[in-house]
Amino acid sequence: MKKKVLFCATVDYHFKAFHLPFFRWFQEQGWEVHTAANGQLELPYVDRAHSIPIQRSPFHVRNRLAYVELKKLLAKEHYDFIHCHTPMGGVIGRLAAKSTRKQGTKVLYTAHGFHFWQGAPLQNWLLYYPIERWLAGYTDALITINGEDFKRADYLSNERASVYYVPGMGVDMKRFAPVDEKEKQRLRAAYGFSPEDFIVLCAGELNVNKNQGMLIKACALLTRNIPNVRIVFAGEGTMRPKYEKLVCELHLEKHVRFAGFCKQIEEWMHMSDVCVSTSLREGLGMNLLEAMSAEKPVMATENRGHCELVRHGINGYLVKPHDVMGLADYLQQLYHKKDQLPLMGKAGRSMAHAFAQEQTLSAMEEIYTTYMNQAEKVKQHA
């Protein structure tokens, strides 16, 4: 009988964005790969996908149903291994696995950025810190992806769970390898941009935390001196209608494009001049890593994830959250000193190698192998 692993998250597109290489690795080891999340996506390297109505809000009533359904699934399938991701996927997954864990199932949780961090609102600490500390008791391995979370996880775990640091989720350096000027201009023409346009790309879900309104307001300042500035938002989300309204109010229709969900995000990276992330909270920042891999300078707001990737003045610039004027000023500097762009881009790609997919896969393979062996020993003695 094949060994079985379950990946659990709030929504299934999280798997598509981050975990397909890990699914493939498990299948190559002869394991059966299952997923449990909200959604109906068909994903490669998945033997069975289970739709579980997990909701992002910890207060949503459907999370109780999700817990019941997941608990039934675990009792039926007898997984050797469960790897939980995302805040609510991590909460419900670990709670549902309490019984099966006593029978030898190993439970891992990757924190993609704790909701409590240095400078976070007090309410975040009061709500999320006690929950994570409690759930550490139902976790075999707690995996973090940035330095601040790694240090804090030791206090959370209190030796109940082993704590690991893994360099992000792994950026595909080949997919985002830089292109030459000829290809950059070909892509621009194909997407309706001119060679003179100063393209600023912001990739990611349009939501409150991603804070894209900051970039729209900065664009209103930039148009005074850079009439050919073009802001591109690559992503969908609940805030899109509000951001579109803001664009109209500021008369920026000619300067801002909402590209929606972009399957070929690397093409948008290649045709851009600068990539921006304005998130209030970020575990690391895959969009920045992809841009760095593509040799693009990056602009980002100061938070624990961004500060792990951006060296101010080396591969880009950091600004305080909500500092619209600062963001506009640095973008204007880059526009007027375009000779800096290739230098910053090359520095960024050099730094991105530490977060390459190969590095992450190697680190995770080591962790997975450790707990696979432990699970096997428990089974042999059962």
N, C-alpha and C positions, 0 to 999 in steps of 0.2 A: 504493500500500500504506500502511495506517495505521501511524503510529508507535506503539510499544508501551512501556508503563511497567510495572515490577513492584514491588509493595510486599511486603517480606519481614519477617516477625515470628515470634516463637516460637509464639504461639497466635492464632487468627483473631478471637477476641472483642476483642482489642486494636484491631483495625481498626474494629470496630463502635463502640467507645467513643470513638475519637479521630480517625479518618481519613476518614469518609464525605464531609465537605465537600471534601477534597482529591481524592478519587476523582471526585466530580462535576465539579470544576474541570478535571481532565484530559480527561474525556469532552467537556466543553464546548469544549475546544481541539481536539477531533477525534482524541484519542488512544484507543487500546485499553488498558483497565486490567486487569491481572492481579494476583492475590495468591498468595503462597506462605507457608503456615503450617500448624501442626498444628490440625486441626479440619475440620468439615463445614458451617459456617454458610453460609446463603445471604444474601449482602449486596447491597444496592443499589449501582448505579454500578460494578459489577464485571462485566467481560466473561467472564473465566475465572478460576476459583479452583482452585489446585493444592494438594492436601493433602500436606504434607511433614512427616515425623515428628520435627520439632525438639523437643528436650526442654530444660527450664529448667536442669537441672544440667549444668555443663560436663563432668562425668565420665560422663554416661550413654552407654552403648554405642550406643544408637540414633542418636546424633548423627552418627556416621560414615556410617550409611545415609542420613541426611538430607542430609549434604554431597554424597554421590554422586548422589542423586536430583535435588538442586538444580542441581548442575553439569551434569547431562544436560539438564535443562529449559532452562538458559541457553544451552547449545549449540544446542538445537533452535529456540528462539523468537527469538533475536537481539534482545534488548531494547535500546532506545535509552537506557534510563534505569532505574536500580534504586535504590529508596529503602529502606534497612534500618532496622528499629526493634527495640527490646528487646535485652537483652544477648546472648543466644544467637542471636537472629535477626540481630543485627549481626555476630557473629563468623562464623557459617556463611555468611551472605549474602555478606560481603566476601571470604571465602576462596574461595568457589565462583565468584565473579565475576572472579578474577584474570586468567583468559585472555580473557574477553570484554571486559574493561576495556582490554586492550592493543589491541583492535580498535575502540575508540572509545566503548564503553558508559560512561556517566557513573554513578558510584557515590556515593550520599549516605548518610550515617548520622546519625540523630538519637539523641543520648544522652538518655534520659529520666531521667537521674540516675546518674552514675558510681557504681560500687560502692566506690570509694575517695573519701573526703572528709575534711575536717578533723575529726579525732577518730575516724575509722573504725578498726576493729581492724587490727593490723599485717598479719595474714594476708590481708586484703583488698588492701592495698597490694602485698604480695609477689606475689599471684596476678593481680589484675586490671589493675594499672597497667602492667606490662610488656606484657600482651596488647594493651591499647588503644594503647599507644605503637607496638607492632609493626604493628597493623592500620591505623594512620593512614597508613602507606605505601601501602595499597591503597584509599584513600578520597579522593575528589575534594573533598567538602565534609563537614565535621564540624559538626553543628548542635547547639547546647546550649539548654536552656530555663531555666537559672537563672544568676545572676551568678557564683557560685563555680565552677561547671563551665566557664563561658565563659573565665574567667581561666586555669584549669588546662589547658584544651584547647590553648592556645597552646604550652605546654611539650610537650604530647603530640604535637602535630602537627609541631613544628619545621619549619614552612613546607612540609611535604609535602602537607598538606591545608589548604584554606581553612577558616577557623573563623568561624561565625556564631552570633549570639544571636537567638533568636526567643522572644517572650513566651508560653511555654507552648504548649498544643495548641489553645487557643481555646475560651472558654466562650460558650455560646449565651445571650446576655443577654435575648433575647425569650422563650425557653423558660422561663427561670428568673426572669422578671420578678416582682416582689412582688405579692401579692394582698391584698385588704382583709380586715378582721377577720371579716366575714360568711362569706367563702369559706373562711377558715382554720377556722372552727368547723364549717362544713358538712363539710369533709374529715375533721375529727376525729370527728364523729358517724358518718360513713361507715366509718371504720376502727376504730370501737369505743373511742374516747378521749373523755374528758369535757373541758369547758371549763376545769376547774380543774387538769388534769394539767400538770405541768412536763415537757415532752417534749424529750429530748436525743437527737439523731440522730447516728449514726456510720455513714457510708456507705463501703463498700469491701470488698474481698475479705477473708475471714476467714483470715489467715495469720500466721505468726510475726512478720514485719516490721511488719505493721499494729498488732500489740501491743494488741489490743482487751481483753485480760485486765486491763489497767490501768484501763479505764473500768468494768469489772464490779466490781473491788475498790473503786473510788471510789464506786460506787453503794451498796455496803454501808455506807459512811460517811454518805452523803447521806440514807439512809432514816431515820436517827435524828431529823433535823430537817425533812426534806421527805418526808412519807409519800406524797405524790402524785407523786413523781418517776417518770418512765417512760423507760427507755433503749431505744432502737430500733436494732438492727443491720440495716442494709440491705445484704445481700450474702451470698454463699456462699463456702465454702473449706474447706481441710483441717482447720482448727482449730475448726470448728463443734462437733464432738462434745466436745472438751475444754472449750470455753467453756460449753456447755450443762451439762456436769458441774459446772463451777465455780459456775454460777448456782444449781444445786441445793444444792451444799455450803454456800453462803452464804445459802440460803433467800430468793432474790430472784425467784422465779418470777412473782410479781405485779408486779414492777418492770421486768423485762427481756423484750423481745420480739425474737425472731429472725424477721425478715420475709422472709428469703431474697433472691433476686435480684429487684429491683424495676424493672420496665420504666418505670413512671411515677415515677421518683425525684423529679421536681419536686413531686409531690403530698406526698411525705413531707417535703421541705424546707419547703413552705408551712405544714404543720400543726405543725411543730416550733418550739421556743423558741430553742434553741441547737444548733449543729452542732459536732461534735468529731472531731479526727483525732489518734490517738495513735501514729502511725508512728515507727519508729526511724530509717528512711531514707526520704526522699521527694525526687523530682526537682523537683516543684513542689507538686502537690496539687489535682487537678481537683475533688475533693469539696469542698474549702474554697472554691474559686472559685465553684462552683455555689451554695453556701450564701451567699457574699457577694453574688452577683448577686441572690439571693432576699431580700436585706436581713436576713440572720440573723447575729447575733454568732457568732464562731468561737473555739473553744478548741483549742489545738494544742501538741504537743510541739516543743521546739526542735530544728530541723535546718535544713539549708540551704534546702530548698524551702519549708518553713513560714515561716521567717524572712523570706522574700521577699514573703510575702503578709500576715502578721499584724503589726500595729503594736500592741504591748502597751498596753492601756488605751484604745485608739482604736477598733479594730473587733473587739477580742477580747482574749484573753490567751494568753501562752505559758508553758509549764512545762517543767521538765527531764524527759527520758524516765524513766519509772518513778516519778515523783514523784506517787504516788497521793493523798497528803494535799493537795498543792498543787492538783491537779486538782479534788478535792472542794471545797476552800476557794473557788476561783474560781467554780465552778458555784453554790455556795451564795450567794456575793455577788450573782451575776446574778439568782438567784431572789428575793432579798430587796430588790433594787434594780431592779425590772422596768421602771422608767422609763428605765433605761440601754439597754434592748434596742433600741428603735427608733433611738436615736441611733447606737449602734454599727452597727446594720444599715445605716443610710443611709451611714455612713462606709465600710463594706465595699463596698457597691455602687459608690460613687464610685471606689474603688480598683480594683475589678474591671474597669472600662472599659479599663484599660491592657492587659488580657489577653483582651479580647473576641475572638470568632471573626473579626470583620472585620479586626482588627489582625494576628492571626496569619496569616490567609489572604493579606493584602497582603504581609507579610514573606516568606512562602513562595513566593508567585507570583513575586516578584522573584528569589529564588534559583533557582527552577525555570526561569524564562525565561533566566537567565544560562547554565545548563548545557544547556538545550535548544539554544541557539544554538551553544554549543561543540560539542555532539554533531553538529549539522548540518554545521558546518564540517569536522569530521573525516571525515564521510561523503562530502562533496563532493570531498575530496582523496584519498579511498581509491582 
